[in-house]
Amino acid sequence: DVSGLGIKLLEVNMQGPGSGRDAVVRALQSAGLNISVLRDITPIPHNGCRPPKKRRV
């Protein structure tokens, strides 16, 4: 699909944890695409909102 469009280099932005992150990179490389930039854009708070209080059981 992508080879017909003439795309050879990719910039990949990943967000959030999970096992799918590695699987996506491996699938893109096995498809013959070169990954030029692999960026992690997971949002990290800089002491923003106060978290909810702890649950007492």
C-alpha positions in Angstrom: 0.0 0.0 0.0 2.6 2.5 1.1 5.2 1.6 -1.4 2.9 2.7 -4.2 2.8 6.2 -2.7 6.6 6.5 -2.8 7.1 6.8 1.0 10.5 5.6 2.2 11.2 7.4 5.4 8.8 7.7 8.4 8.6 9.8 11.5 6.8 7.8 14.2 5.2 9.5 17.2 4.2 7.2 20.0 2.0 8.0 23.0 1.4 6.0 26.1 2.8 2.8 27.5 2.0 -0.7 26.2 3.3 -3.7 24.3 1.9 -2.4 21.0 4.7 0.2 20.8 7.4 -2.4 19.9 5.0 -4.3 17.7 4.3 -1.2 15.5 8.0 -0.5 15.0 8.7 -4.1 14.1 5.8 -4.2 11.7 6.8 -1.0 9.9 10.4 -2.2 9.6 9.4 -5.6 8.2 7.2 -3.8 5.6 10.5 -2.3 4.3 10.0 1.2 5.6 12.9 3.1 7.2 12.1 5.0 10.5 14.0 8.2 10.6 12.6 9.6 13.9 11.0 7.7 16.8 9.5 10.1 19.2 7.8 9.5 22.6 5.0 12.1 23.1 3.5 10.7 26.3 2.0 13.6 28.3 3.7 14.0 31.6 2.2 16.5 34.1 4.5 19.1 35.6 2.6 19.2 39.0 -0.7 20.1 37.4 -4.0 19.0 38.9 -4.1 17.4 42.3 -4.7 13.6 42.1 -7.8 12.1 43.7 -7.6 11.1 47.4 -6.5 7.5 48.2 -9.2 4.9 48.5 -9.7 3.5 52.0 -11.1 0.1 52.3 
